[in-house]
Amino acid sequence: MKSPDDYLDACQTGRFTTSDGYRHHYRYYPATGAERGIIIALHGIQSHSGWYGYSSQRLAEAGYHLYFLDRRGSGMNFRARGDARHAERLVNDVAQFARWGQHQHSDLPMTLLGLSWGGKLAAVTASRFSSLFNRLILLYPGLRAFVRPSRFQLWKLKLAEWFEVLDKKVPIPLGEPALFTNEPGARLFIRQDPLMLEEVTSGFLIANRDLDHETRQPEMARKLTMPNILFLAGQDRIINNRETEELFRTFPNLKNEMRVYDEAAHTLEFEPNRDAIFSDLIDWLHRTDG
């Protein structure tokens, strides 16, 4: 299996400035052959666009312009590392980037793809801006996770919010590469990745708390009327698959689909059978085009 670094030559990098002046890096994989659409992709809490070169290239080869945004303070973005002032800012970052992408390819349908923690952000954004996206892809999304803040931790976050202590750095409790993958080469890549995020601020945790709260409102699910697909890893130690499935079944589109890869660990990108996994995704995209 190739390392994620082996796919970086296939992409272009660019920078996009959001309304507050923050300059985000992104990776762009241009569609080859007949153009079928645009995909805006969002990464996990610790990862970044550089982890997902294989799937990004596959989707581009299938006819989709793939734009992978590095979240503010993550990946190639070193300003305000690990920080977000509030959930509204994170959602607006995605919506503004998507509108920019739509302007680049005004005649093509747009799909939002969120994986791991980015699946939570994708679902909230697609719910709030449902007219912007034609489809939603959720890959092992962080809508319902095993790791949750305790009541005491939530109380401390509330105190931090009251007293505006927003810059305190907190370690992300996912430091072991074995949580992401069983593949030795991929574990080594994660362990040596200089861009992996290891800490977030209390401000980011408050934003994350507010996103979690929104995912628990029935109104969020009701607004996800576009076609959705959910991919889950059967051996996931980060995502609570049962609760995620229960939530997904409340999404209203009757043509929604779900796949569970029983032997897979969390990051499907690193699985030995990833060719088949992403062929399944491309098949769904082609069937739901238009």
C-alpha positions in Angstrom: 0.0 0.0 0.0 1.3 3.4 -0.9 1.9 6.1 1.7 -0.4 9.1 1.7 2.6 11.2 0.8 2.9 9.3 -2.6 -0.3 10.9 -3.8 0.6 14.6 -3.1 2.0 15.1 -6.6 -1.5 14.5 -8.0 -2.9 17.6 -6.3 -2.6 21.3 -6.4 -2.5 23.4 -3.2 -4.2 26.8 -2.8 -5.3 29.2 -0.1 -8.8 30.5 0.6 -9.6 33.5 2.8 -12.8 33.4 4.8 -14.8 36.5 5.9 -12.8 37.0 9.1 -9.5 37.2 7.2 -8.3 33.7 8.0 -6.3 32.1 5.1 -7.0 28.4 4.8 -4.9 26.0 2.9 -6.6 23.4 0.7 -5.7 20.6 -1.7 -7.4 20.3 -5.0 -7.6 17.2 -7.2 -9.0 18.2 -10.6 -11.5 15.9 -12.3 -10.1 13.8 -15.1 -12.3 12.9 -18.1 -16.0 13.9 -18.1 -16.8 16.3 -15.3 -19.6 14.9 -13.0 -19.5 17.2 -10.0 -17.7 18.9 -7.2 -16.9 17.4 -3.8 -15.9 19.5 -0.8 -14.2 17.3 1.8 -13.6 17.8 5.6 -11.1 15.9 7.7 -11.0 14.6 11.2 -10.0 16.3 14.5 -6.4 15.3 14.3 -5.9 14.5 10.6 -5.7 16.8 7.6 -6.1 16.8 3.8 -2.7 15.1 3.3 -4.0 11.8 4.8 -6.5 11.2 2.1 -4.7 11.3 -1.2 -5.7 7.9 -2.3 -9.5 8.4 -2.1 -9.2 12.0 -3.4 -7.4 10.8 -6.5 -9.9 8.0 -7.0 -12.8 10.5 -6.8 -11.0 12.9 -9.2 -10.5 10.0 -11.7 -14.2 9.2 -11.4 -15.0 12.7 -12.7 -15.3 14.9 -9.5 -13.4 18.0 -8.7 -12.2 17.3 -5.2 -11.5 20.2 -2.8 -10.1 19.1 0.5 -10.1 22.0 3.0 -7.7 22.0 6.0 -9.7 23.2 9.0 -8.5 26.4 10.5 -5.7 25.7 12.9 -5.1 22.2 11.4 -2.9 20.6 8.8 -1.1 23.2 6.7 -2.8 26.0 8.7 -0.5 27.1 11.5 -2.1 30.4 12.5 -4.2 29.9 15.8 -3.2 26.3 16.0 -5.9 24.0 17.3 -8.3 26.9 17.8 -11.8 27.9 16.8 -13.7 30.8 18.4 -17.1 29.2 18.1 -19.1 26.7 16.1 -20.6 29.3 13.9 -17.1 30.2 12.6 -16.4 26.6 11.7 -19.7 26.1 9.9 -19.3 29.4 8.0 -15.8 28.5 6.9 -17.2 25.4 5.1 -20.2 27.3 3.6 -18.0 30.1 2.3 -15.5 27.7 0.8 -18.3 25.6 -0.8 -19.8 28.8 -2.3 -16.4 29.7 -3.7 -16.0 26.1 -5.1 -19.4 26.4 -6.7 -18.4 29.6 -8.4 -15.4 27.8 -9.9 -17.7 25.2 -11.5 -21.1 26.9 -11.6 -22.8 24.2 -13.8 -21.9 21.2 -11.6 -23.7 19.7 -8.6 -21.9 19.9 -5.2 -21.5 17.1 -2.7 -20.2 17.6 0.9 -18.0 14.8 2.3 -17.2 14.6 6.0 -15.1 11.9 7.7 -14.5 11.2 11.3 -14.9 14.5 13.3 -15.4 16.3 10.0 -18.6 14.2 9.5 -20.1 16.1 12.5 -19.2 19.5 11.0 -20.4 18.3 7.5 -23.8 17.2 8.8 -24.4 20.5 10.7 -23.3 22.5 7.7 -25.4 20.6 5.2 -28.4 20.9 7.5 -28.0 24.7 7.8 -27.2 25.2 4.1 -29.3 22.4 2.6 -29.8 24.3 -0.7 -26.1 24.5 -1.3 -25.4 20.7 -1.4 -26.9 18.1 -3.6 -25.6 15.1 -1.6 -23.9 14.3 1.7 -21.3 11.6 2.3 -20.5 10.6 5.9 -17.5 8.3 6.3 -17.2 7.0 9.9 -18.6 10.3 11.1 -18.1 11.8 14.6 -21.8 12.3 15.2 -21.8 9.8 18.1 -18.4 8.9 19.6 -17.2 6.7 22.4 -15.1 9.4 23.9 -17.4 12.0 25.4 -16.8 14.8 28.0 -17.9 14.0 31.5 -20.2 16.3 33.4 -17.2 17.7 35.3 -15.5 18.4 32.0 -18.6 20.1 30.6 -18.8 22.2 33.8 -15.2 23.3 33.3 -15.9 24.2 29.8 -18.8 26.3 30.9 -16.6 28.1 33.4 -14.0 28.7 30.6 -16.8 30.1 28.5 -18.1 32.4 31.3 -14.6 33.7 32.1 -13.5 33.8 28.4 -10.6 31.4 29.0 -10.5 30.3 25.4 -6.8 29.8 24.7 -6.0 27.0 27.1 -4.4 24.0 25.3 -5.9 20.6 25.9 -4.4 17.3 24.5 -6.6 15.4 22.1 -7.3 12.0 23.7 -6.6 10.0 20.5 -2.8 9.8 20.6 -2.4 6.1 19.8 -2.3 5.4 16.0 -3.8 1.9 16.7 -7.1 3.7 17.2 -7.1 4.7 13.6 -5.8 1.7 11.8 -4.5 -1.8 12.1 -2.0 -1.4 9.2 1.6 -1.1 10.4 2.7 1.2 7.6 -0.2 3.6 8.2 0.4 3.6 11.9 4.0 4.6 11.2 2.8 7.4 8.9 0.5 8.7 11.6 3.2 8.5 14.3 5.7 10.5 12.1 3.2 13.0 10.6 4.5 16.5 11.5 1.1 18.1 10.6 -1.1 15.9 12.8 -2.9 18.0 15.4 -2.1 17.0 19.0 -3.8 19.8 21.0 -6.9 22.0 20.7 -7.9 25.1 22.7 -10.7 25.4 25.2 -12.4 27.6 22.6 -12.4 24.7 20.1 -13.8 22.4 22.7 -16.6 24.8 23.4 -17.3 25.0 19.6 -17.3 21.1 19.5 -19.7 21.0 22.4 -22.1 23.3 20.6 -21.9 21.2 17.4 -22.6 18.1 19.5 -25.7 19.8 20.9 -26.9 20.7 17.4 -26.6 17.1 16.2 -28.9 16.1 18.9 -31.7 18.4 17.8 -34.3 16.6 15.6 -34.4 19.7 13.4 -30.9 19.0 12.2 -31.8 15.6 10.8 -35.1 16.8 9.3 -33.2 19.3 7.1 -30.9 16.7 5.6 -33.3 16.0 2.8 -30.6 15.4 0.1 -29.4 11.9 -0.7 -27.0 10.7 2.1 -24.6 7.7 2.3 -23.0 6.4 5.5 -19.9 4.2 5.7 -18.9 2.7 9.0 -15.9 0.6 10.1 -17.1 -2.5 11.9 -14.0 -2.5 14.3 -14.2 1.2 15.0 -12.9 2.1 18.5 -13.6 5.8 18.1 -17.2 6.0 16.7 -20.2 4.5 18.3 -21.7 2.7 15.3 -25.0 1.7 16.9 -25.9 5.2 17.9 -24.7 6.6 14.6 -26.9 4.2 12.7 -29.9 5.1 14.9 -29.3 8.8 14.1 -28.8 8.2 10.4 -32.1 6.3 10.1 -33.9 9.6 11.1 -32.6 11.4 8.0 -35.6 11.8 5.8 -34.5 10.8 2.3 -35.9 7.3 1.6 -33.1 6.6 -0.8 -30.3 7.0 1.8 -27.8 4.1 1.9 -25.5 2.6 4.5 -22.5 0.3 4.3 -20.7 -1.4 7.2 -17.2 -2.9 6.6 -17.1 -5.5 9.3 -13.4 -6.1 9.4 -12.3 -2.4 9.0 -10.7 -0.1 11.6 -11.6 3.6 11.9 -9.8 5.2 8.9 -11.1 3.4 5.8 -8.4 5.2 3.8 -5.8 2.9 5.3 -7.7 -0.4 4.9 -6.2 -3.2 2.7 -9.5 -3.4 0.8 -9.8 0.3 0.2 -10.1 -0.2 -3.5 -13.4 -2.0 -3.0 -14.6 0.5 -0.4 -14.1 3.6 -2.6 -15.4 1.7 -5.6 -18.6 1.4 -3.6 -18.6 5.1 -2.9 -18.0 6.0 -6.6 -20.8 3.6 -7.6 -23.2 5.4 -5.3 -22.1 8.8 -6.6 -22.7 7.7 -10.2 -26.1 6.2 -9.4 -27.2 9.4 -7.7 -25.7 12.0 -10.2 -28.3 14.4 -11.3 
